[in-house]
Amino acid sequence: MRNNTLGSLIWLRLMRFTNQSNQMSNDFLKRFDLTTAQFDVLMQISIYQPLTQMELAEKVTVTQGGISRMLVRLENEGYIVRKQDWKTKTISLTAKAVSILEQAMPEQLAFQTSFFDDVLNEEEQTTLYTLMTRVHKHSQKKELPPE
């Protein structure tokens, strides 16, 4: 196990931070009766509405099957409406969702920002953002090695 590369150690640290951050966000968002995944989906709909389920699935970290189940739940809870326009079904937010996001968004953003503001200065945050953006863009082009 001592053969870890710096790259694998960075990946492990990122995974641990992401898992811990998501758990803390889930706990934080309970006050709004939302999960982190639901918050992400509602935010994406808010930004890009109206959009199709396929478009939404491309923008969030939920699987296609997971997005279907989540949309049913969000529709049943009165957060979204789905409208059929000939062959295309689009998703939009309801007034209830807009209202909850107006409350939750600034608090969630402040909570997430505090992870970085508490330990990194502005220059360090800019550097981290630049590096993570570069790694993310590269990962989108990377192909899996042959089996």
C-alpha contacts under 8 A as a table, 3 or more apart, distances in Angstrom:
res1	aa1	res2	aa2	distance
1	M	4	N	6.45
4	N	8	S	6.01
4	N	9	L	6.50
5	T	8	S	5.18
5	T	9	L	6.31
6	L	9	L	5.05
6	L	10	I	6.16
7	G	10	I	5.12
7	G	11	W	6.21
8	S	11	W	4.99
8	S	12	L	6.14
9	L	12	L	5.08
9	L	13	R	6.14
10	I	13	R	5.11
10	I	14	L	6.12
11	W	14	L	5.08
11	W	15	M	6.13
12	L	15	M	5.06
12	L	16	R	6.17
13	R	16	R	5.14
13	R	17	F	6.08
14	L	17	F	5.08
14	L	18	T	5.96
15	M	18	T	5.09
15	M	19	N	6.09
16	R	19	N	5.20
16	R	20	Q	6.05
17	F	20	Q	5.14
17	F	21	S	5.83
18	T	21	S	5.07
18	T	22	N	5.97
19	N	22	N	5.18
19	N	23	Q	6.19
20	Q	23	Q	5.15
20	Q	24	M	6.14
21	S	24	M	5.11
21	S	25	S	5.99
21	S	112	Q	7.97
22	N	25	S	4.96
22	N	26	N	6.01
22	N	36	T	6.58
23	Q	26	N	5.05
23	Q	27	D	6.29
24	M	27	D	5.08
24	M	28	F	6.05
25	S	28	F	4.81
25	S	29	L	5.87
25	S	35	T	7.68
25	S	36	T	6.05
25	S	108	Q	7.58
25	S	112	Q	7.87
26	N	29	L	5.20
26	N	30	K	6.28
26	N	34	L	7.45
26	N	35	T	5.06
26	N	36	T	5.27
27	D	30	K	5.41
28	F	31	R	6.53
28	F	108	Q	7.70
29	L	32	F	5.38
29	L	33	D	6.46
29	L	34	L	5.42
29	L	35	T	6.05
29	L	36	T	6.94
29	L	104	A	7.52
29	L	108	Q	7.41
30	K	33	D	4.63
30	K	34	L	5.59
30	K	35	T	6.79
31	R	34	L	7.61
32	F	100	I	7.06
32	F	104	A	6.69
34	L	38	Q	5.95
34	L	39	F	6.24
35	T	38	Q	5.12
35	T	39	F	6.10
36	T	39	F	5.05
36	T	40	D	6.16
37	A	40	D	5.07
37	A	41	V	6.20
37	A	61	T	7.76
37	A	62	V	7.38
38	Q	41	V	5.06
38	Q	42	L	6.07
38	Q	70	M	7.40
38	Q	74	L	7.98
39	F	42	L	5.19
39	F	43	M	6.06
40	D	43	M	5.11
40	D	44	Q	6.17
40	D	60	V	6.89
41	V	44	Q	5.18
41	V	45	I	6.21
41	V	56	L	7.56
41	V	60	V	6.55
42	L	45	I	5.11
42	L	46	S	6.01
42	L	93	L	7.42
42	L	97	A	7.43
42	L	101	L	7.83
43	M	46	S	4.92
43	M	47	I	6.25
43	M	101	L	7.61
44	Q	47	I	5.17
44	Q	48	Y	6.10
44	Q	49	Q	7.88
44	Q	56	L	7.12
44	Q	59	K	7.07
44	Q	60	V	7.59
45	I	48	Y	5.27
45	I	49	Q	5.00
45	I	50	P	7.06
45	I	51	L	7.03
45	I	56	L	7.21
45	I	91	I	7.23
45	I	92	S	6.34
45	I	93	L	6.77
46	S	49	Q	5.74
46	S	92	S	7.48
46	S	93	L	6.59
46	S	98	V	7.76
48	Y	51	L	6.28
49	Q	91	I	6.69
49	Q	92	S	5.40
49	Q	93	L	7.58
50	P	90	T	5.65
50	P	91	I	5.38
50	P	92	S	5.11
51	L	55	E	6.17
51	L	56	L	6.65
51	L	90	T	5.06
51	L	91	I	5.42
51	L	92	S	7.17
52	T	55	E	5.18
52	T	56	L	6.22
52	T	88	T	7.33
52	T	89	K	6.06
52	T	90	T	4.58
52	T	91	I	5.99
53	Q	56	L	5.02
53	Q	57	A	6.09
53	Q	67	I	7.76
53	Q	68	S	7.87
53	Q	89	K	7.74
53	Q	90	T	7.07
53	Q	91	I	7.10
54	M	57	A	5.11
54	M	58	E	6.48
54	M	64	Q	7.84
55	E	58	E	5.34
55	E	59	K	6.76
56	L	59	K	5.25
56	L	60	V	6.56
57	A	60	V	5.55
57	A	61	T	7.49
57	A	62	V	6.66
57	A	63	T	6.91
57	A	64	Q	6.09
57	A	67	I	6.60
58	E	61	T	7.96
62	V	66	G	5.74
62	V	67	I	5.81
63	T	66	G	4.90
63	T	67	I	5.96
64	Q	67	I	5.13
64	Q	68	S	6.36
65	G	68	S	5.21
65	G	69	R	6.54
66	G	69	R	5.28
66	G	70	M	6.08
67	I	70	M	4.99
67	I	71	L	5.98
68	S	71	L	5.25
68	S	72	V	6.40
69	R	72	V	5.24
69	R	73	R	6.36
70	M	73	R	5.04
70	M	74	L	6.06
71	L	74	L	4.96
71	L	75	E	5.89
71	L	80	I	7.68
72	V	75	E	5.12
72	V	76	N	6.09
73	R	76	N	5.09
73	R	77	E	6.17
74	L	77	E	5.07
74	L	78	G	6.28
74	L	79	Y	5.26
74	L	80	I	5.96
75	E	78	G	5.10
75	E	79	Y	5.69
75	E	80	I	4.92
75	E	81	V	6.09
75	E	82	R	7.87
76	N	79	Y	7.70
78	G	81	V	7.58
78	G	94	T	6.86
78	G	96	K	6.83
78	G	97	A	7.59
79	Y	93	L	5.93
79	Y	94	T	5.32
79	Y	95	A	7.67
79	Y	96	K	5.86
79	Y	97	A	4.64
80	I	91	I	6.66
80	I	92	S	5.57
80	I	93	L	4.43
80	I	94	T	5.21
80	I	97	A	7.08
81	V	91	I	5.79
81	V	92	S	5.47
81	V	93	L	6.26
81	V	94	T	6.50
82	R	89	K	6.33
82	R	90	T	5.47
82	R	91	I	4.59
82	R	92	S	6.54
83	K	89	K	5.38
83	K	90	T	5.34
83	K	91	I	6.58
84	Q	87	K	6.99
84	Q	88	T	5.84
84	Q	89	K	4.31
84	Q	90	T	6.54
85	D	88	T	5.21
85	D	89	K	5.97
85	D	90	T	7.55
86	W	89	K	7.87
93	L	96	K	7.88
93	L	97	A	5.82
93	L	98	V	6.63
94	T	97	A	5.29
94	T	98	V	6.43
95	A	98	V	5.03
95	A	99	S	6.11
96	K	99	S	5.18
96	K	100	I	6.32
97	A	100	I	5.14
97	A	101	L	6.06
98	V	101	L	5.19
98	V	102	E	6.15
99	S	102	E	5.18
99	S	103	Q	6.65
100	I	103	Q	5.24
100	I	104	A	5.98
101	L	104	A	4.86
101	L	105	M	5.29
102	E	105	M	5.87
102	E	106	P	7.29
103	Q	106	P	6.67
103	Q	107	E	7.11
104	A	107	E	5.38
104	A	108	Q	5.87
105	M	108	Q	5.18
105	M	109	L	5.95
106	P	109	L	5.18
106	P	110	A	6.09
107	E	110	A	5.17
107	E	111	F	6.11
108	Q	111	F	4.97
108	Q	112	Q	6.13
109	L	112	Q	5.16
109	L	113	T	5.91
110	A	113	T	5.04
110	A	114	S	6.11
111	F	114	S	5.31
111	F	115	F	7.22
112	Q	115	F	5.64
112	Q	116	F	7.67
113	T	116	F	5.57
113	T	117	D	6.05
114	S	117	D	4.87
114	S	118	D	5.56
115	F	118	D	5.94
115	F	119	V	7.22
116	F	119	V	5.58
116	F	120	L	5.53
116	F	125	Q	7.07
117	D	120	L	5.54
117	D	121	N	6.67
117	D	122	E	7.90
120	L	123	E	7.92
120	L	124	E	5.62
120	L	125	Q	5.97
121	N	124	E	5.32
121	N	125	Q	6.22
122	E	125	Q	5.06
122	E	126	T	6.13
123	E	126	T	5.08
123	E	127	T	6.20
124	E	127	T	5.05
124	E	128	L	6.08
125	Q	128	L	5.06
125	Q	129	Y	6.04
126	T	129	Y	5.12
126	T	130	T	6.12
127	T	130	T	5.12
127	T	131	L	6.14
128	L	131	L	5.17
128	L	132	M	6.00
129	Y	132	M	5.19
129	Y	133	T	5.97
130	T	133	T	5.17
130	T	134	R	6.28
131	L	134	R	5.13
131	L	135	V	6.27
132	M	135	V	5.08
132	M	136	H	5.95
133	T	136	H	5.07
133	T	137	K	6.11
134	R	137	K	5.28
134	R	138	H	6.24
135	V	138	H	5.14
135	V	139	S	6.13
136	H	139	S	5.07
136	H	140	Q	6.40
137	K	140	Q	5.27
137	K	141	K	6.90
138	H	141	K	5.39
138	H	142	K	6.30
139	S	142	K	5.02
